[in-house]
């Protein structure tokens, strides 16, 4: 074998590139072998493609992973995480070799799947297949929107690409159809997806269950498709990427045919290298086969030098800073606004606008569905928050997500602030996550609460990543009426409450809806779900202290004349029911407190003193009322408490008839509470 240093200096370019790609292969198989866990096949199969993309095309600065105008790279097939970790380590990110050696170990910066916040340079948490691709569509849409909004002739301060690696599994997942269809419709020309067409998944050769004509499918979406690219031919990959970058009118799919586990003499091209370590003997054989004479985790200095992207990245960022300085001189107002949103700061006058909004909603009073209250809130806040980007999954008129300042994004004009997602709930929510990850916008999207099931994993991923996505879920109970049990959520509110780091608000009127929106917008370390009614709800009477207490998630809204003997906790449309029942009971000689709890999660974050004041431990006779599953309420009422709700599916009928039928009317609820109080006296 030739001396590696001589190979680097004197060998043809293809051989030199192959050696750099082999550094990825070596690190990947060594890390997986050390952990005895992981997926070496995809990193070894895609190493040649990655070398071309990261060294020839990707504009990034390892010294500043959050530089705003960097290209975004998403590894949608996140099980191949060692590909990304190898690239980050080799190109100069703050990911030392010791962390590569600790792959998949507790507390390492190299978890089993790439995780946002954990590892410098990771743009999104991936692993649930297809979602990284949908995140990337959201990122590309964010780039296109901000470019349309801020760029000026000769001053393209927003000008970057979004690159995605995706495998067969990503394209089998239904979310890929949803997201990629919309990407084509909107002409997201700076989105480039590299499809690792290796024909292998966990169960073996995919022909038996994945016979799609993928190229034709994406062409039908309106994508540019570059088919049949040899993923192990650097020149072919380079040419395909150049063609993709040249087409700014269409997103591009590059179909790269690769061999999974390339270089492994006995396991390449088979499912045996997909999700398991190669084994010590096969690792040694692979080293010999690819001509990699170095010890495990050993990377020679000249390879590091060739991979180091820091000088090029610093120069690219410096040139952009110069461009921004010129922009600042010529367009000072736009520059100030752009830099504000880059910092993630709300406008200076937003708090004033939010207070004015709440005051206007309270003053208006009346009876409104909380979905309508939400629209009124957006009418106020939309004008004060240009980065608030709305949308709906084909339910705009039902979700009331369009406000008087809304303007749709289209193929021809992406400067609008509203996205028509079509019937694509899952993709919509994953795209909201991508917009948050990109930065520069606060996105919200609407659908019916019952369809949160379709989108649930994207909501979960938002919570896992700590993103500020806002999910507007309307028609929140049997109160939607005649559409029947297929559309009436029962378990959904409590199912959402089970997701860690997700704030769930179920407001009872316009004031609570306004506070919920303000909390959602202010919250940047996790997502928020707003559960809103179809039916009208009366404005609740509150004093100033109670109005201020809404933001605490749970507060006393009715206090009896004497010492409380029991407490009713309620949310949303059932708060008025709880107040009316308490009034009847208090008139008959009882002393019942009523607590409004629009958000359990926010209430649980309050100091212990507040929680004790609202729900004293000594106050053991407790009742909860919510038109949905009762399961989660026992945390507050205890096993001896009374939880009134709905633990079966609904029915098709007018809303008022349904509440009576399911004994969620005033007479039935009051009688049940009275019997409970008598029984526990």
Helices and strands as residue ranges (DSSP letters): H 4-10, H 13-35, H 40-52, I 53-57, E 72-75, G 78-80, H 81-91, H 97-101, H 131-150, E 162-167, H 168-172, H 174-185, E 191-197, E 200-201, E 204-205, G 206-208, H 214-221, E 224-230, H 234-246, E 252-257, G 271-273, H 280-290, H 301-307, H 310-330, H 332-343, H 350-364, E 367-368, H 370-384, E 388-392, H 396-399, E 418-420, H 425-438, E 442-448, G 449-451, H 452-465, E 470-474, G 478-480, H 492-497, E 503-505, H 510-522, E 528-531, E 537-538, H 544-549, G 550-552, E 555-558, E 566-570, H 574-587, E 592-596, H 600-604, H 608-614, E 622-625, G 631-633, H 634-637, E 642-644, H 655-661, H 666-679
